[in-house]
Amino acid sequence: MLPYNNEAYALVEITNPSDYDTELFSLDFDQQFLKEEKHLAKYEEFKNNAAVYLPIRNPGSPFW
């Protein structure tokens, strides 16, 4: 989809089968997400491990 194109649209259906609340965000507009991604890119645990297990954050919670 092209942004700002009024002639094109897409239907997105989102379901959450888990017991946890979810939060949706747009990578184009969420400055907090972009800031957190920069911090995570520098996090040594990600560079040394295939996976890093952290507690689940509630939507809107501050970055750990």
N, C-alpha and C positions, 0 to 999 in steps of 0.2 A: 504494500500500500504506500502511496505517496502522501506525505503530510500535506495538509491544506488543500487537497484535491476534493472538491465537493461532489464530483461525479463518481468517485470510487468509495466503496465502503466494505467493511468486513464485519462479520458477526463473530464475537468472541464469547464463548460460554465457559464460565469458570465455576468449578465445583470444589468443595473442600470436604473430602470424606474423613478427615482426621478430627481429633478432639481439640486441636489447637486453632486459635484464631489465625487468620492470615492477613497479609497486607500487600496490596498491589501498588506498584510504582512505575513510573515511566523513566527509563534510563536517560531520556532526553531532557527531562525537567527536574529530576530529583537531585539537587545539589548535595544533600546529606549522603545519599548513596554513593555518589562519585567520590566524596571526601573519604568515606569509609573504605572504598575500594583501593584508594591510594595508600591508606594505612595498611591494609591487608597485603598489598603487593610487597611491602617491606617486611612483613612478618616472617621471621626465620623458620617457624614451624611449617609453613606452607612450602618453603623451598626444600626442606629436608624430609618431608613425609608426603605420602600419596593422599592422605586424608587427615584432617584435624577435627576432632570431635569437641564441640563447645556446647554449653547449655543453650536451649532454644530461647530466643528473645521474644518477648511479647511485641506485637505491632506498636510502633511509636516509642519503644524503649530506647534509652541511650545506648550508644555503642559500647561494647565491653572494653 
